[in-house]
Amino acid sequence: MQQEQALLLIAKQLEEIIAILEKQESAKTESVGKIGRPSKERIVFRYRDNYPSARKSDCVRATGLSIKTVSKYWASWDTDEIDSEASYK
């Protein structure tokens, strides 16, 4: 009889813990937004920020992205850099 009561108490506590964890997980995804891998554009931009003298082929080898993808975002990083320099003058 005491074992049954103890098991019921443990089951209730587990349900409460699971409910708390589910609330925390849903709150985390709501506040952060979508969690997943970074966009291809962001990968190229980070690579260029870390290695400003690198070539496209270096980026392709390091990131595993295709040359078409790297080329697509390579040029847009250059224009962002030019735009930011123009705003400082």
N, CA, C and O atoms as a CHARMM CRD file, in Angstrom:
* protein
*
  356
    1    1 MET  N      0.81900  -1.18800   0.00000 PROA 1      0.00000
    2    1 MET  CA     0.00000   0.00000   0.00000 PROA 1      0.00000
    3    1 MET  C      0.87000   1.26300   0.00000 PROA 1      0.00000
    4    1 MET  O      0.61700   2.20000  -0.75700 PROA 1      0.00000
    5    2 GLN  N      1.89500   1.27500   0.85500 PROA 2      0.00000
    6    2 GLN  CA     2.78400   2.42700   0.91600 PROA 2      0.00000
    7    2 GLN  C      3.58900   2.56600  -0.37200 PROA 2      0.00000
    8    2 GLN  O      3.89500   3.67900  -0.79800 PROA 2      0.00000
    9    3 GLN  N      3.93200   1.43900  -0.99000 PROA 3      0.00000
   10    3 GLN  CA     4.66700   1.49200  -2.24800 PROA 3      0.00000
   11    3 GLN  C      3.80300   2.11800  -3.34000 PROA 3      0.00000
   12    3 GLN  O      4.29200   2.91900  -4.13700 PROA 3      0.00000
   13    4 GLU  N      2.54000   1.75900  -3.37900 PROA 4      0.00000
   14    4 GLU  CA     1.63100   2.31600  -4.38500 PROA 4      0.00000
   15    4 GLU  C      1.50200   3.82400  -4.22200 PROA 4      0.00000
   16    4 GLU  O      1.50600   4.56000  -5.20900 PROA 4      0.00000
   17    5 GLN  N      1.38900   4.28600  -2.98400 PROA 5      0.00000
   18    5 GLN  CA     1.29100   5.72400  -2.72600 PROA 5      0.00000
   19    5 GLN  C      2.58600   6.43500  -3.12700 PROA 5      0.00000
   20    5 GLN  O      2.56000   7.52700  -3.69500 PROA 5      0.00000
   21    6 ALA  N      3.70100   5.80400  -2.82400 PROA 6      0.00000
   22    6 ALA  CA     4.98900   6.39500  -3.19500 PROA 6      0.00000
   23    6 ALA  C      5.13200   6.47300  -4.70900 PROA 6      0.00000
   24    6 ALA  O      5.62300   7.47000  -5.23700 PROA 6      0.00000
   25    7 LEU  N      4.70200   5.41800  -5.41200 PROA 7      0.00000
   26    7 LEU  CA     4.76600   5.42600  -6.87800 PROA 7      0.00000
   27    7 LEU  C      3.84100   6.47600  -7.47500 PROA 7      0.00000
   28    7 LEU  O      4.20200   7.12800  -8.45500 PROA 7      0.00000
   29    8 LEU  N      2.65500   6.64900  -6.90100 PROA 8      0.00000
   30    8 LEU  CA     1.73300   7.68200  -7.37000 PROA 8      0.00000
   31    8 LEU  C      2.32800   9.07700  -7.16200 PROA 8      0.00000
   32    8 LEU  O      2.20900   9.94800  -8.02400 PROA 8      0.00000
   33    9 LEU  N      2.96000   9.27300  -6.02300 PROA 9      0.00000
   34    9 LEU  CA     3.60400  10.55800  -5.73300 PROA 9      0.00000
   35    9 LEU  C      4.73400  10.83100  -6.72900 PROA 9      0.00000
   36    9 LEU  O      4.86300  11.94600  -7.23500 PROA 9      0.00000
   37   10 ILE  N      5.54100   9.82100  -7.00500 PROA 10     0.00000
   38   10 ILE  CA     6.64000   9.96700  -7.97600 PROA 10     0.00000
   39   10 ILE  C      6.08200  10.25600  -9.36800 PROA 10     0.00000
   40   10 ILE  O      6.63400  11.08400 -10.09300 PROA 10     0.00000
   41   11 ALA  N      5.00100   9.58700  -9.74800 PROA 11     0.00000
   42   11 ALA  CA     4.39600   9.81100 -11.06100 PROA 11     0.00000
   43   11 ALA  C      3.89100  11.23700 -11.19400 PROA 11     0.00000
   44   11 ALA  O      4.06400  11.86600 -12.23800 PROA 11     0.00000
   45   12 LYS  N      3.25900  11.75800 -10.12300 PROA 12     0.00000
   46   12 LYS  CA     2.77700  13.14600 -10.14300 PROA 12     0.00000
   47   12 LYS  C      3.94700  14.12000 -10.28600 PROA 12     0.00000
   48   12 LYS  O      3.88100  15.07700 -11.05800 PROA 12     0.00000
   49   13 GLN  N      5.01600  13.86500  -9.53500 PROA 13     0.00000
   50   13 GLN  CA     6.18500  14.73800  -9.60200 PROA 13     0.00000
   51   13 GLN  C      6.80900  14.72300 -10.99900 PROA 13     0.00000
   52   13 GLN  O      7.22600  15.76600 -11.50400 PROA 13     0.00000
   53   14 LEU  N      6.87400  13.56000 -11.61600 PROA 14     0.00000
   54   14 LEU  CA     7.41100  13.46200 -12.97600 PROA 14     0.00000
   55   14 LEU  C      6.55000  14.23500 -13.97300 PROA 14     0.00000
   56   14 LEU  O      7.07300  14.90700 -14.86200 PROA 14     0.00000
   57   15 GLU  N      5.23000  14.13800 -13.82300 PROA 15     0.00000
   58   15 GLU  CA     4.33600  14.89000 -14.70600 PROA 15     0.00000
   59   15 GLU  C      4.56100  16.38900 -14.55800 PROA 15     0.00000
   60   15 GLU  O      4.57000  17.11900 -15.54900 PROA 15     0.00000
   61   16 GLU  N      4.74400  16.85100 -13.31600 PROA 16     0.00000
   62   16 GLU  CA     5.00300  18.27000 -13.06800 PROA 16     0.00000
   63   16 GLU  C      6.32400  18.70700 -13.69200 PROA 16     0.00000
   64   16 GLU  O      6.41200  19.77800 -14.29300 PROA 16     0.00000
   65   17 ILE  N      7.33200  17.88700 -13.54700 PROA 17     0.00000
   66   17 ILE  CA     8.64600  18.20500 -14.11400 PROA 17     0.00000
   67   17 ILE  C      8.57300  18.26500 -15.63800 PROA 17     0.00000
   68   17 ILE  O      9.13800  19.16900 -16.25400 PROA 17     0.00000
   69   18 ILE  N      7.89000  17.32100 -16.23600 PROA 18     0.00000
   70   18 ILE  CA     7.73300  17.30600 -17.69200 PROA 18     0.00000
   71   18 ILE  C      6.99500  18.55100 -18.16000 PROA 18     0.00000
   72   18 ILE  O      7.37400  19.15500 -19.16400 PROA 18     0.00000
   73   19 ALA  N      5.94700  18.94100 -17.44400 PROA 19     0.00000
   74   19 ALA  CA     5.19400  20.14500 -17.80900 PROA 19     0.00000
   75   19 ALA  C      6.07500  21.38400 -17.72500 PROA 19     0.00000
   76   19 ALA  O      6.01300  22.25000 -18.59700 PROA 19     0.00000
   77   20 ILE  N      6.89000  21.47400 -16.68800 PROA 20     0.00000
   78   20 ILE  CA     7.79700  22.61600 -16.53500 PROA 20     0.00000
   79   20 ILE  C      8.80400  22.65300 -17.67700 PROA 20     0.00000
   80   20 ILE  O      9.05500  23.71400 -18.24900 PROA 20     0.00000
   81   21 LEU  N      9.37900  21.50800 -18.01000 PROA 21     0.00000
   82   21 LEU  CA    10.36100  21.45400 -19.09500 PROA 21     0.00000
   83   21 LEU  C      9.73300  21.81900 -20.43700 PROA 21     0.00000
   84   21 LEU  O     10.36300  22.50200 -21.24500 PROA 21     0.00000
   85   22 GLU  N      8.51100  21.37700 -20.68300 PROA 22     0.00000
   86   22 GLU  CA     7.83700  21.72200 -21.93100 PROA 22     0.00000
   87   22 GLU  C      7.57600  23.22000 -22.01700 PROA 22     0.00000
   88   22 GLU  O      7.72200  23.81100 -23.08700 PROA 22     0.00000
   89   23 LYS  N      7.18800  23.84800 -20.89400 PROA 23     0.00000
   90   23 LYS  CA     6.97100  25.29100 -20.87800 PROA 23     0.00000
   91   23 LYS  C      8.27100  26.03300 -21.16500 PROA 23     0.00000
   92   23 LYS  O      8.28200  27.00300 -21.92300 PROA 23     0.00000
   93   24 GLN  N      9.36100  25.58000 -20.56200 PROA 24     0.00000
   94   24 GLN  CA    10.64800  26.22200 -20.78800 PROA 24     0.00000
   95   24 GLN  C     11.06900  26.10400 -22.23800 PROA 24     0.00000
   96   24 GLN  O     11.57600  27.06600 -22.81600 PROA 24     0.00000
   97   25 GLU  N     10.86900  24.94100 -22.83600 PROA 25     0.00000
   98   25 GLU  CA    11.25800  24.72800 -24.23300 PROA 25     0.00000
   99   25 GLU  C     10.43300  25.59600 -25.16900 PROA 25     0.00000
  100   25 GLU  O     10.97000  26.17600 -26.11200 PROA 25     0.00000
  101   26 SER  N      9.12200  25.69300 -24.91400 PROA 26     0.00000
  102   26 SER  CA     8.28000  26.51800 -25.77900 PROA 26     0.00000
  103   26 SER  C      8.61200  27.99600 -25.60600 PROA 26     0.00000
  104   26 SER  O      8.57200  28.75000 -26.57800 PROA 26     0.00000
  105   27 ALA  N      8.93700  28.41900 -24.39600 PROA 27     0.00000
  106   27 ALA  CA     9.32200  29.80500 -24.16300 PROA 27     0.00000
  107   27 ALA  C     10.63600  30.12200 -24.86100 PROA 27     0.00000
  108   27 ALA  O     10.81400  31.22100 -25.38600 PROA 27     0.00000
  109   28 LYS  N     11.55000  29.17200 -24.86800 PROA 28     0.00000
  110   28 LYS  CA    12.84700  29.38000 -25.51800 PROA 28     0.00000
  111   28 LYS  C     12.66900  29.57500 -27.02000 PROA 28     0.00000
  112   28 LYS  O     13.26700  30.48600 -27.59300 PROA 28     0.00000
  113   29 THR  N     11.87100  28.75000 -27.66100 PROA 29     0.00000
  114   29 THR  CA    11.70500  28.86100 -29.10600 PROA 29     0.00000
  115   29 THR  C     10.91100  30.10200 -29.47200 PROA 29     0.00000
  116   29 THR  O     11.13000  30.67600 -30.53900 PROA 29     0.00000
  117   30 GLU  N      9.99000  30.53300 -28.60900 PROA 30     0.00000
  118   30 GLU  CA     9.22100  31.74900 -28.89000 PROA 30     0.00000
  119   30 GLU  C     10.09900  32.98300 -28.77700 PROA 30     0.00000
  120   30 GLU  O      9.98000  33.89500 -29.59500 PROA 30     0.00000
  121   31 SER  N     10.97900  33.03400 -27.78100 PROA 31     0.00000
  122   31 SER  CA    11.79300  34.22400 -27.58100 PROA 31     0.00000
  123   31 SER  C     12.94600  34.30900 -28.57300 PROA 31     0.00000
  124   31 SER  O     13.33600  35.40700 -28.97100 PROA 31     0.00000
  125   32 VAL  N     13.48700  33.18600 -28.97000 PROA 32     0.00000
  126   32 VAL  CA    14.64000  33.18700 -29.86300 PROA 32     0.00000
  127   32 VAL  C     14.20000  33.17400 -31.31600 PROA 32     0.00000
  128   32 VAL  O     14.89300  33.72300 -32.17300 PROA 32     0.00000
  129   33 GLY  N     13.09400  32.57500 -31.60300 PROA 33     0.00000
  130   33 GLY  CA    12.65300  32.41400 -32.97700 PROA 33     0.00000
  131   33 GLY  C     13.07200  31.05600 -33.47400 PROA 33     0.00000
  132   33 GLY  O     13.26500  30.12200 -32.69500 PROA 33     0.00000
  133   34 LYS  N     13.21000  30.95700 -34.76600 PROA 34     0.00000
  134   34 LYS  CA    13.59300  29.67500 -35.32800 PROA 34     0.00000
  135   34 LYS  C     15.04000  29.36400 -34.98200 PROA 34     0.00000
  136   34 LYS  O     15.93200  30.20200 -35.11500 PROA 34     0.00000
  137   35 ILE  N     15.24000  28.15500 -34.54300 PROA 35     0.00000
  138   35 ILE  CA    16.59600  27.71400 -34.22700 PROA 35     0.00000
  139   35 ILE  C     16.96600  26.68000 -35.28300 PROA 35     0.00000
  140   35 ILE  O     16.23500  25.71500 -35.50600 PROA 35     0.00000
  141   36 GLY  N     18.07700  26.88600 -35.91100 PROA 36     0.00000
  142   36 GLY  CA    18.51300  25.96800 -36.93900 PROA 36     0.00000
  143   36 GLY  C     19.85700  26.38700 -37.45800 PROA 36     0.00000
  144   36 GLY  O     20.56000  27.18400 -36.83600 PROA 36     0.00000
  145   37 ARG  N     20.20700  25.85500 -38.58200 PROA 37     0.00000
  146   37 ARG  CA    21.51300  26.21000 -39.12000 PROA 37     0.00000
  147   37 ARG  C     21.44500  27.58900 -39.75300 PROA 37     0.00000
  148   37 ARG  O     20.37800  28.03300 -40.17800 PROA 37     0.00000
  149   38 PRO  N     22.58900  28.26900 -39.81600 PROA 38     0.00000
  150   38 PRO  CA    22.60700  29.62000 -40.36600 PROA 38     0.00000
  151   38 PRO  C     22.37000  29.61000 -41.86900 PROA 38     0.00000
  152   38 PRO  O     22.60300  28.60800 -42.54500 PROA 38     0.00000
  153   39 SER  N     21.90200  30.74400 -42.37500 PROA 39     0.00000
  154   39 SER  CA    21.65700  30.84300 -43.80700 PROA 39     0.00000
  155   39 SER  C     22.99300  30.79600 -44.55400 PROA 39     0.00000
  156   39 SER  O     24.05300  31.04500 -43.98100 PROA 39     0.00000
  157   40 LYS  N     22.91300  30.47800 -45.81700 PROA 40     0.00000
  158   40 LYS  CA    24.12900  30.40200 -46.64000 PROA 40     0.00000
  159   40 LYS  C     24.79500  31.77600 -46.72200 PROA 40     0.00000
  160   40 LYS  O     26.02100  31.88500 -46.69200 PROA 40     0.00000
  161   41 GLU  N     23.97600  32.81400 -46.82400 PROA 41     0.00000
  162   41 GLU  CA    24.50400  34.16900 -46.88400 PROA 41     0.00000
  163   41 GLU  C     25.30500  34.48500 -45.62400 PROA 41     0.00000
  164   41 GLU  O     26.39700  35.05100 -45.69200 PROA 41     0.00000
  165   42 ARG  N     24.75000  34.11400 -44.48100 PROA 42     0.00000
  166   42 ARG  CA    25.43400  34.37500 -43.21300 PROA 42     0.00000
  167   42 ARG  C     26.74900  33.59700 -43.12000 PROA 42     0.00000
  168   42 ARG  O     27.73000  34.10300 -42.57600 PROA 42     0.00000
  169   43 ILE  N     26.77300  32.38500 -43.64300 PROA 43     0.00000
  170   43 ILE  CA    27.99900  31.58000 -43.63800 PROA 43     0.00000
  171   43 ILE  C     29.08600  32.28300 -44.45100 PROA 43     0.00000
  172   43 ILE  O     30.23100  32.38800 -44.01100 PROA 43     0.00000
  173   44 VAL  N     28.71500  32.76200 -45.64200 PROA 44     0.00000
  174   44 VAL  CA    29.69000  33.44600 -46.50100 PROA 44     0.00000
  175   44 VAL  C     30.15100  34.74700 -45.83700 PROA 44     0.00000
  176   44 VAL  O     31.34500  35.04900 -45.83200 PROA 44     0.00000
  177   45 PHE  N     29.20900  35.52000 -45.27600 PROA 45     0.00000
  178   45 PHE  CA    29.57800  36.77700 -44.62400 PROA 45     0.00000
  179   45 PHE  C     30.52000  36.54500 -43.44500 PROA 45     0.00000
  180   45 PHE  O     31.49100  37.28100 -43.27500 PROA 45     0.00000
  181   46 ARG  N     30.24100  35.53700 -42.63900 PROA 46     0.00000
  182   46 ARG  CA    31.12500  35.24000 -41.50100 PROA 46     0.00000
  183   46 ARG  C     32.50600  34.83800 -41.98200 PROA 46     0.00000
  184   46 ARG  O     33.51600  35.24900 -41.41000 PROA 46     0.00000
  185   47 TYR  N     32.54800  34.03200 -43.03700 PROA 47     0.00000
  186   47 TYR  CA    33.84000  33.61300 -43.56800 PROA 47     0.00000
  187   47 TYR  C     34.61900  34.83500 -44.04600 PROA 47     0.00000
  188   47 TYR  O     35.81000  34.96500 -43.76400 PROA 47     0.00000
  189   48 ARG  N     33.94800  35.72400 -44.76600 PROA 48     0.00000
  190   48 ARG  CA    34.64100  36.91400 -45.28600 PROA 48     0.00000
  191   48 ARG  C     35.07100  37.84500 -44.16200 PROA 48     0.00000
  192   48 ARG  O     36.11600  38.48800 -44.26100 PROA 48     0.00000
  193   49 ASP  N     34.28700  37.92700 -43.10200 PROA 49     0.00000
  194   49 ASP  CA    34.68700  38.74800 -41.95500 PROA 49     0.00000
  195   49 ASP  C     35.93200  38.17600 -41.28500 PROA 49     0.00000
  196   49 ASP  O     36.82300  38.92000 -40.87300 PROA 49     0.00000
  197   50 ASN  N     35.98600  36.85300 -41.17900 PROA 50     0.00000
  198   50 ASN  CA    37.12700  36.20700 -40.52500 PROA 50     0.00000
  199   50 ASN  C     38.36000  36.15000 -41.41100 PROA 50     0.00000
  200   50 ASN  O     39.48600  36.19600 -40.91400 PROA 50     0.00000
  201   51 TYR  N     38.15800  36.05100 -42.71700 PROA 51     0.00000
  202   51 TYR  CA    39.27000  35.94400 -43.66800 PROA 51     0.00000
  203   51 TYR  C     39.07800  36.95600 -44.80600 PROA 51     0.00000
  204   51 TYR  O     38.70200  36.57000 -45.91300 PROA 51     0.00000
  205   52 PRO  N     39.33000  38.23100 -44.55200 PROA 52     0.00000
  206   52 PRO  CA    39.05600  39.26500 -45.56200 PROA 52     0.00000
  207   52 PRO  C     39.89900  39.14700 -46.83100 PROA 52     0.00000
  208   52 PRO  O     39.47600  39.61800 -47.88700 PROA 52     0.00000
  209   53 SER  N     41.06400  38.53800 -46.75800 PROA 53     0.00000
  210   53 SER  CA    41.90500  38.42500 -47.95000 PROA 53     0.00000
  211   53 SER  C     41.69200  37.10400 -48.68900 PROA 53     0.00000
  212   53 SER  O     42.40200  36.81200 -49.65100 PROA 53     0.00000
  213   54 ALA  N     40.72500  36.30900 -48.25000 PROA 54     0.00000
  214   54 ALA  CA    40.47600  35.00300 -48.86500 PROA 54     0.00000
  215   54 ALA  C     39.82400  35.15500 -50.23700 PROA 54     0.00000
  216   54 ALA  O     39.20800  36.17300 -50.55000 PROA 54     0.00000
  217   55 ARG  N     39.98100  34.10900 -51.03900 PROA 55     0.00000
  218   55 ARG  CA    39.35400  34.07100 -52.35900 PROA 55     0.00000
  219   55 ARG  C     38.08700  33.22900 -52.28600 PROA 55     0.00000
  220   55 ARG  O     37.83700  32.53900 -51.29700 PROA 55     0.00000
  221   56 LYS  N     37.29500  33.29900 -53.34600 PROA 56     0.00000
  222   56 LYS  CA    36.06000  32.51300 -53.39600 PROA 56     0.00000
  223   56 LYS  C     36.36200  31.02100 -53.26000 PROA 56     0.00000
  224   56 LYS  O     35.66100  30.29900 -52.55100 PROA 56     0.00000
  225   57 SER  N     37.40200  30.57400 -53.94000 PROA 57     0.00000
  226   57 SER  CA    37.72200  29.14500 -53.90200 PROA 57     0.00000
  227   57 SER  C     38.09100  28.69000 -52.48600 PROA 57     0.00000
  228   57 SER  O     37.80400  27.55800 -52.09900 PROA 57     0.00000
  229   58 ASP  N     38.73000  29.58100 -51.71700 PROA 58     0.00000
  230   58 ASP  CA    39.05000  29.25900 -50.32300 PROA 58     0.00000
  231   58 ASP  C     37.76700  29.08100 -49.50800 PROA 58     0.00000
  232   58 ASP  O     37.65300  28.17100 -48.68600 PROA 58     0.00000
  233   59 CYS  N     36.81800  29.96400 -49.75600 PROA 59     0.00000
  234   59 CYS  CA    35.53300  29.89600 -49.05900 PROA 59     0.00000
  235   59 CYS  C     34.78200  28.61200 -49.41800 PROA 59     0.00000
  236   59 CYS  O     34.18300  27.97200 -48.55400 PROA 59     0.00000
  237   60 VAL  N     34.81900  28.24400 -50.69600 PROA 60     0.00000
  238   60 VAL  CA    34.14900  27.02400 -51.15000 PROA 60     0.00000
  239   60 VAL  C     34.74100  25.81600 -50.43800 PROA 60     0.00000
  240   60 VAL  O     34.00300  24.96300 -49.94400 PROA 60     0.00000
  241   61 ARG  N     36.06000  25.73800 -50.38300 PROA 61     0.00000
  242   61 ARG  CA    36.72200  24.60500 -49.73200 PROA 61     0.00000
  243   61 ARG  C     36.43900  24.55600 -48.22800 PROA 61     0.00000
  244   61 ARG  O     36.20200  23.48800 -47.66300 PROA 61     0.00000
  245   62 ALA  N     36.46800  25.72700 -47.59500 PROA 62     0.00000
  246   62 ALA  CA    36.31900  25.77300 -46.13500 PROA 62     0.00000
  247   62 ALA  C     34.88000  25.52200 -45.68300 PROA 62     0.00000
  248   62 ALA  O     34.65100  24.86900 -44.66500 PROA 62     0.00000
  249   63 THR  N     33.92300  26.03700 -46.43600 PROA 63     0.00000
  250   63 THR  CA    32.53200  25.94400 -45.99400 PROA 63     0.00000
  251   63 THR  C     31.77500  24.76500 -46.58400 PROA 63     0.00000
  252   63 THR  O     30.78100  24.31900 -46.01100 PROA 63     0.00000
  253   64 GLY  N     32.23500  24.25400 -47.72200 PROA 64     0.00000
  254   64 GLY  CA    31.52400  23.16000 -48.36900 PROA 64     0.00000
  255   64 GLY  C     30.35300  23.63000 -49.21700 PROA 64     0.00000
  256   64 GLY  O     29.60000  22.81100 -49.74400 PROA 64     0.00000
  257   65 LEU  N     30.19500  24.93700 -49.35300 PROA 65     0.00000
  258   65 LEU  CA    29.13300  25.48300 -50.19700 PROA 65     0.00000
  259   65 LEU  C     29.54600  25.39100 -51.66000 PROA 65     0.00000
  260   65 LEU  O     30.72900  25.25000 -51.96700 PROA 65     0.00000
  261   66 SER  N     28.58000  25.46900 -52.55200 PROA 66     0.00000
  262   66 SER  CA    28.90700  25.42500 -53.97700 PROA 66     0.00000
  263   66 SER  C     29.47500  26.77000 -54.42000 PROA 66     0.00000
  264   66 SER  O     29.26400  27.79400 -53.77100 PROA 66     0.00000
  265   67 ILE  N     30.19300  26.74700 -55.53100 PROA 67     0.00000
  266   67 ILE  CA    30.77900  27.98100 -56.05900 PROA 67     0.00000
  267   67 ILE  C     29.68800  28.97700 -56.45600 PROA 67     0.00000
  268   67 ILE  O     29.86800  30.18800 -56.32000 PROA 67     0.00000
  269   68 LYS  N     28.56600  28.46700 -56.94200 PROA 68     0.00000
  270   68 LYS  CA    27.45600  29.35600 -57.30400 PROA 68     0.00000
  271   68 LYS  C     26.90700  30.08500 -56.08200 PROA 68     0.00000
  272   68 LYS  O     26.62500  31.28200 -56.14000 PROA 68     0.00000
  273   69 THR  N     26.75800  29.36900 -54.99000 PROA 69     0.00000
  274   69 THR  CA    26.23700  29.97400 -53.76100 PROA 69     0.00000
  275   69 THR  C     27.21700  31.00600 -53.22000 PROA 69     0.00000
  276   69 THR  O     26.81500  32.10400 -52.83600 PROA 69     0.00000
  277   70 VAL  N     28.48000  30.66400 -53.18900 PROA 70     0.00000
  278   70 VAL  CA    29.49300  31.59600 -52.68400 PROA 70     0.00000
  279   70 VAL  C     29.54600  32.83300 -53.56600 PROA 70     0.00000
  280   70 VAL  O     29.62400  33.94900 -53.05300 PROA 70     0.00000
  281   71 SER  N     29.50600  32.66000 -54.87300 PROA 71     0.00000
  282   71 SER  CA    29.54700  33.79800 -55.79600 PROA 71     0.00000
  283   71 SER  C     28.34500  34.70500 -55.60500 PROA 71     0.00000
  284   71 SER  O     28.46500  35.92800 -55.68000 PROA 71     0.00000
  285   72 LYS  N     27.20500  34.11800 -55.36200 PROA 72     0.00000
  286   72 LYS  CA    25.97400  34.88900 -55.18400 PROA 72     0.00000
  287   72 LYS  C     26.10700  35.86300 -54.01400 PROA 72     0.00000
  288   72 LYS  O     25.71900  37.02500 -54.12800 PROA 72     0.00000
  289   73 TYR  N     26.64800  35.39900 -52.90400 PROA 73     0.00000
  290   73 TYR  CA    26.72500  36.24000 -51.71800 PROA 73     0.00000
  291   73 TYR  C     28.05100  36.98500 -51.59100 PROA 73     0.00000
  292   73 TYR  O     28.15400  37.92600 -50.80400 PROA 73     0.00000
  293   74 TRP  N     29.05400  36.58100 -52.34400 PROA 74     0.00000
  294   74 TRP  CA    30.36800  37.23000 -52.30300 PROA 74     0.00000
  295   74 TRP  C     30.24200  38.69200 -52.72400 PROA 74     0.00000
  296   74 TRP  O     30.77700  39.58300 -52.06500 PROA 74     0.00000
  297   75 ALA  N     29.54900  38.92700 -53.80000 PROA 75     0.00000
  298   75 ALA  CA    29.39800  40.28900 -54.32100 PROA 75     0.00000
  299   75 ALA  C     28.55200  41.15300 -53.39100 PROA 75     0.00000
  300   75 ALA  O     28.84000  42.33900 -53.23400 PROA 75     0.00000
  301   76 SER  N     27.53500  40.59900 -52.78100 PROA 76     0.00000
  302   76 SER  CA    26.68600  41.40400 -51.90300 PROA 76     0.00000
  303   76 SER  C     27.44200  41.83600 -50.64900 PROA 76     0.00000
  304   76 SER  O     27.14700  42.89300 -50.09000 PROA 76     0.00000
  305   77 TRP  N     28.40400  41.04600 -50.20100 PROA 77     0.00000
  306   77 TRP  CA    29.23000  41.44600 -49.06700 PROA 77     0.00000
  307   77 TRP  C     30.07300  42.66000 -49.43900 PROA 77     0.00000
  308   77 TRP  O     30.26200  43.55600 -48.61600 PROA 77     0.00000
  309   78 ASP  N     30.58400  42.70000 -50.67600 PROA 78     0.00000
  310   78 ASP  CA    31.37200  43.83800 -51.13600 PROA 78     0.00000
  311   78 ASP  C     30.53800  45.11200 -51.12700 PROA 78     0.00000
  312   78 ASP  O     31.01700  46.15900 -50.69000 PROA 78     0.00000
  313   79 THR  N     29.29700  45.03900 -51.60400 PROA 79     0.00000
  314   79 THR  CA    28.45400  46.24100 -51.63600 PROA 79     0.00000
  315   79 THR  C     28.07500  46.67600 -50.23400 PROA 79     0.00000
  316   79 THR  O     27.96500  47.87600 -49.98400 PROA 79     0.00000
  317   80 ASP  N     27.87000  45.74700 -49.30700 PROA 80     0.00000
  318   80 ASP  CA    27.59100  46.12100 -47.92900 PROA 80     0.00000
  319   80 ASP  C     28.77900  46.85100 -47.31900 PROA 80     0.00000
  320   80 ASP  O     28.61700  47.80700 -46.56100 PROA 80     0.00000
  321   81 GLU  N     29.97500  46.38400 -47.66400 PROA 81     0.00000
  322   81 GLU  CA    31.17600  47.02200 -47.13700 PROA 81     0.00000
  323   81 GLU  C     31.32700  48.43400 -47.70300 PROA 81     0.00000
  324   81 GLU  O     31.68800  49.36000 -46.97500 PROA 81     0.00000
  325   82 ILE  N     31.05700  48.59900 -48.97800 PROA 82     0.00000
  326   82 ILE  CA    31.15500  49.91100 -49.61500 PROA 82     0.00000
  327   82 ILE  C     30.11400  50.85000 -49.03100 PROA 82     0.00000
  328   82 ILE  O     30.42000  52.01100 -48.75800 PROA 82     0.00000
  329   83 ASP  N     28.88200  50.37300 -48.83100 PROA 83     0.00000
  330   83 ASP  CA    27.81800  51.19100 -48.28000 PROA 83     0.00000
  331   83 ASP  C     28.16200  51.64700 -46.85500 PROA 83     0.00000
  332   83 ASP  O     27.89900  52.79500 -46.49700 PROA 83     0.00000
  333   84 SER  N     28.73900  50.77300 -46.05400 PROA 84     0.00000
  334   84 SER  CA    29.06500  51.13800 -44.69600 PROA 84     0.00000
  335   84 SER  C     30.21500  52.13800 -44.65700 PROA 84     0.00000
  336   84 SER  O     30.24000  53.00400 -43.78300 PROA 84     0.00000
  337   85 GLU  N     31.18200  52.03700 -45.59700 PROA 85     0.00000
  338   85 GLU  CA    32.28000  52.99800 -45.66800 PROA 85     0.00000
  339   85 GLU  C     31.75600  54.36500 -46.10500 PROA 85     0.00000
  340   85 GLU  O     32.21900  55.39000 -45.60400 PROA 85     0.00000
  341   86 ALA  N     30.81100  54.39300 -47.01800 PROA 86     0.00000
  342   86 ALA  CA    30.26800  55.66100 -47.49800 PROA 86     0.00000
  343   86 ALA  C     29.49500  56.37600 -46.39100 PROA 86     0.00000
  344   86 ALA  O     29.47400  57.60600 -46.35500 PROA 86     0.00000
  345   87 SER  N     28.87100  55.64200 -45.50400 PROA 87     0.00000
  346   87 SER  CA    28.10000  56.27200 -44.43500 PROA 87     0.00000
  347   87 SER  C     29.00300  56.92300 -43.38000 PROA 87     0.00000
  348   87 SER  O     28.56000  57.81100 -42.65200 PROA 87     0.00000
  349   88 TYR  N     30.25800  56.48900 -43.29700 PROA 88     0.00000
  350   88 TYR  CA    31.17200  57.07000 -42.32600 PROA 88     0.00000
  351   88 TYR  C     31.79700  58.37900 -42.81900 PROA 88     0.00000
  352   88 TYR  O     32.28600  59.17200 -42.01500 PROA 88     0.00000
  353   89 LYS  N     31.78300  58.60300 -44.11400 PROA 89     0.00000
  354   89 LYS  CA    32.44100  59.80900 -44.66900 PROA 89     0.00000
  355   89 LYS  C     31.58200  61.02600 -44.55400 PROA 89     0.00000
  356   89 LYS  O     31.98900  62.11000 -44.97100 PROA 89     0.00000
